[in-house]
Each structure stands twice: as structure tokens, then as C-alpha cells.
């Protein structure tokens, strides 16, 4: 059953559940953060409209810095500004930032732990039409590996807004990825959100498997939960919105409770959520695991739905993986 | 700030050069040519240009000096030590485990450094971020950044050149170590940079060219840059890599090479007798 303490949307499984862009949540959160804290500055690499940095730019033009199509400059200028007491948000697409400027992020932000916030919009396969060159599906891995860096992947509009406000307040470097497409707003403004604290979305007295999901995949995991429930299989769905620092306590606890784990992310399976969960469980409580994500392949053009089908990121894939991992557990 | 005579500055530079050779000898690693080549610029900056208080490295109004080409840190460390940031004895612990003087500048171990640096092409962008923040906050300090000529091959650097020019960062001065060498050989063979001054002019920078071993010219150029309100300023400092040690001078092989003890003896002897040579440059 759905965890009532989280105040999820009343329309959680209704067809007319509201659908919104996480980018809008980010843009609105950023504006609010900017109103609260004059140290916040926003840098854009020629993508202010689609990243929604434009909302901030219109209200605070004096704190908005356009660097042009120059992602290396984007983060290194931000490093200098953070060195001087600012809280910079660097906005671009995930494939370019952190895709193109990784070493600059490592050296000029990571080592000295400057509170620069790197926003990788248009991440994942869901950008669809634009194809492989623009599908950032390695960004979580790239950022997770840098010491001091924190990695956040919101799962809907509300969460993107809350995450933006939270990371603005924390004096540490953050990477936050955002998808291009809209998605069901399954949480509400009342849903608790704390960096590093996973949200257990569904509960059960007799769960057979736990699904750890992140980003756009969280709602799909909820849909899979619903269908599995109808078939008599109880699952726990956990929203891992913070991949680093990982909520190890929750991960281990749920693995112990269920003895079977499925992870799903719109990202390469190497180095992302599945890897993070595997590392934690291998050290603490190894259980059978199925890792859903892009299986060491490149993307391509297509509608998001077609791509999710091709790369194994559908509700049906989750259901199949759950059944498979339960069978492995019971074998 | 105490005013030093050119002769005093030259004497300090000589001591710094001795330190640099000894440091690289002891560490058995380092970049002697670039380090020795920038000693005069660094001494001129710390003794004649920068506003700072070594006892208060966090002083908000201090001028910032970013060393983008972090590999010449032996020279920076030696000058910082002479300027009172830390005791001289630490110099001989360059690159030692747990020491404050890491092989490339590391702010985690020496907090009085402005930035952690070494990977080329980032320093100007970081300095631009600092200078822009200072303008936003109406802070009056000046930001200086030292870059190598070789690092002009980096795209990141030119992104920042465009950015600083666009934003008229007149509170920013860059000093380019124009020593004509980089790891694989002479800059004009590896990747030609000329006409360098014209390139900066095209990006809306003010350009001053100086003899990078002439203290008076360096200090004058920095003072001139303070009075330019329209653009950022680049001071192209023509330097001789390995300056002060005949067998190193202008030889790309000494870009990154440990000094063996026989060579060090010979190098130190030359530095001890080089006052005359420096004077020639000063006049």
C-alpha cells in the first residue's frame, strides 16, 4: 500500500494525474532560492530558455551570467565566483555539463568543495528526436565518482523544485539532472524531501522485492507496483532521489526485508544507481539483484516511448525483472 | 607597503632562484625552466604590486593572485615564503607526503593559496569569476592571474578570454609567461600563438608587453593596468625559461625535469654570480 506519511498525490494512479515539467520545478525553485539568498548567481551556456534559467534571468538580470556555448568556462568561472562567496548554479545540458567539462569540475569545484550547483538538463534517453549525441546517460556515473560531489535526481516537478531549494542551502557541490519531457506529478508540496534520505513510497507486510528507482523511472516503478499487487506480488518502491550520498541505511534495510532487489534508471547501468546500490549491498547484505538501465549501449532518435521499449525501461520490464529476481531468491 | 629598490628586488629574486633550484633538487621532480623564468615577475608582484597581509590570508580586500600554470609552483612557494606566508624551512619539503607544499598548488594543504591549480586553461576563467564577483559586490581588490604561453592551446582559456573581454573586467590583469617553450618543444612549432598581442586586442583586451626580467617594467605595467577602466589587461612578459642558469635557459628539455646534484651545484654557482646579469636587464 501507498505510504500515507508521504502525502502523495490523490490522483496517484488516476488517468488525469497532473503532468508537468521538472525543468519548470527547477526554474521556479531557482527563482525562489534567488529571492531568499542574494549570493545565488546563475550561469547559462546559451540554453537559458530550455533549462528554465530564464525565470531567474528576468527577475535578477544583474545576477545572471551568460557565458555562451562554453561549458568549460561555465564551470570554471563558477568556481571563481564560488571562491569569492557566490553560490553559482551552472545550467546546461547533461551531455555537455558534466559531459564535456568533467576535469574542470573535478579540479576547480570538487577538490576544494566549492558550493557550485551543476544542473544537467535534457538528460536521459527521453530527449528522443535529437538522438545519441544529445542523450546524456553517463552523467550520474561521471559525477558520482568525484569526491565531495553530491548527486540528486528528482522524480517529478514538485521534487525538482524542493531539490533546487535544498541544494541552494547546502554549502557543498551538487549535480542535479533533469529530463526534457513532462511527467506525472505524483508527489505534492507536502511530501517530505531531504537530501540523502530516500522516500519509501509503498509499504507491505509481506514484500517479496524492493524496487529502487530514480528520476522519471520512479513513477513507472509505482505503476509496476500496482500491477504486481493485482497479481498478488507485493513490492516496495523506493525513490532514490539522492544517489550520492546514498541512503545506505534504507537500502540495506529494504534489501534485508525483501531479499530481492530491482534497480531502474534512465542511465547506463555502469556507474549509476544500480552500481551504487550494488556496491552498498555487496558490502553489507548481498541479495539477488536485477539492474535495469541502458545496458552499455548508445541511444538513438525516436519517441521516448519507443526508446524506453528498445532499452528496457518500461513498466513491463520492471515487472519481468521483479519476477525474475524473486525466482532467483527462491531458487 | 614598504617600497623596495630595484636592486633589493633583484637580490630577493636571486635568493628565490637559489631556493627554487634547491627545492627541485631535493624533491627530485619539478619544472625548473618555467619556475626560474617567472621568479622576477613573482618577486615584482609580491614586493611591488600586490596588496596583501601574509598574517591575514583571508583579508577580503587583498589582491588575488591565481597561478594558472600551477606547475611552476616552486617559484610561487619560494616567493610566498620570502613574503612571510610560511617559514622558509618548508620549502625543502616540496612534494612531500602530508606537506603544505604539494607538487601542484593544493589549497587544502596551504589555505593561503587562492586556488588549487595545475591542469592548464582554467586559471583565467577562475580569475574572471573572481573579478566579476568583485565587480558585482563593489569590492576594490584587483585580480591577477599568471598563465603560461603553452596553456593558450587550451579551449577553456580562450573561452575565458572572450568572457573577460565581453564583461570589461578592468579589475583583472593577466600576466602571460611568454617563454616560448612547452613540453613538446617550442610553442611556435607545437601550436603557433603569434600574433598573440593582436589576438588579445581582437578580444577587447588592453595589451602591454614587457621584458619579464625587468622589475621596473613589470611593476610599471601592473600600475598602468590599474588605471585602465575599459578592459581587462594582459601583460605579455617575455621571459627566458630557466633564467639564471645558462644550461637551462631557453631549452625545452628543462620544462619538466628533475635536477641532479651535479647540475644543481653548477646552477647554484651561476645564480650566485648572476647579479650582474640581472642588472643588465634592469638598466
Interface residues (C-beta under 8 A of the other chain):
Chain A: X41 X62 X63 X65 X67 X68 X70 X72 X73 X76 X77 X78 X79 X80 X81 X82 X83 X84 X85 X86 X88 X103 X104 X107 X108 X111 X112
Chain B: X106 X107 X108 X114 X115 X116 X117 X118 X119 X121 X122 X125 X126 X127 X128 X129 X130 X131 X132 X133 X134 X136 X137 X155 X156 X159 X160 X162 X163
